[in-house]
C-alpha cells in the first residue's frame, strides 16, 4: 500500500470521526436555523469629517436672525439605503460556533486558484473535471482554540446554484490544511481547500463554517 493511499485513508477516517461527533452534538445542542453571513468585517474605524461650515471646535457658526417668517417646507423623502455589498475574496467574516459559545473565528477567503494542478501525478481530477484551490485564513477570536478539519468546512457554488464539496488532493497552489488543524486563540493559520469541478464551470461563491462545516452560521464570499 502506497504512502499516499495510507494518508488518504487515515484522513478520511479522521474526518468521518469528526463528522459523527459533530452530528451527535448538533442534534443535542442545536439552537436555531442556519443563516448565511455575507457581511465583511470592518478592519478600521471610519473617520468622520466635521460638519460642513463647522469651525475648528467642531461647531458651526451661528446664523444671523432672519426677519422673514419661517417657511414650512414639505418633508423630503430620502432614498432607501443602498444594500451593503457582499463579502468578496480578501474580506474577513466573523463566524461563530453553534455548539460552543467560546468558539468564534475571523475567517478570510484569501485566494482562488482555478485551475489548480495536482502535486501527485497519480491523484488527479477525473476526466472532464479539474481542481480548484481556495486559500483560507483562520484566526480564533474566542476563548477556545480552533481545532477542526477545515477540509470539511468549505464548499464552492457555481452560477447555477450547484454546490461542490472538497476533495482529498494537494495542489501546486500551496499547502493544504492539516487534519485536524489546531490554531491557538489570537493566532492565525492558513491553508488551501481543494475542490473538483466540471470543466467549464463558472464558480460564483465560496462558503465556510465552523463546527467542521456543521455550524448554523455560514460565511459566504462572492467570487469574480
WOTAVEN-V598937 format. One record per helix or strand of 2 or more residues. SS is the DSSP state (H for helix, E for strand). FROM is the first residue (numbers start at 0). TO is the last residue. Records with the same first field share a line. If there is no record, write none. Layout:
# WOTAVEN-V598937
SS->FROM-TO + FROM-TO
This chain:
# WOTAVEN-V598937
H->2-28 + 149-151 + 210-212
E->34-36 + 91-95 + 103-115 + 128-139 + 145-147 + 153-157 + 162-165 + 180-182 + 187-197 + 202-207 + 216-221
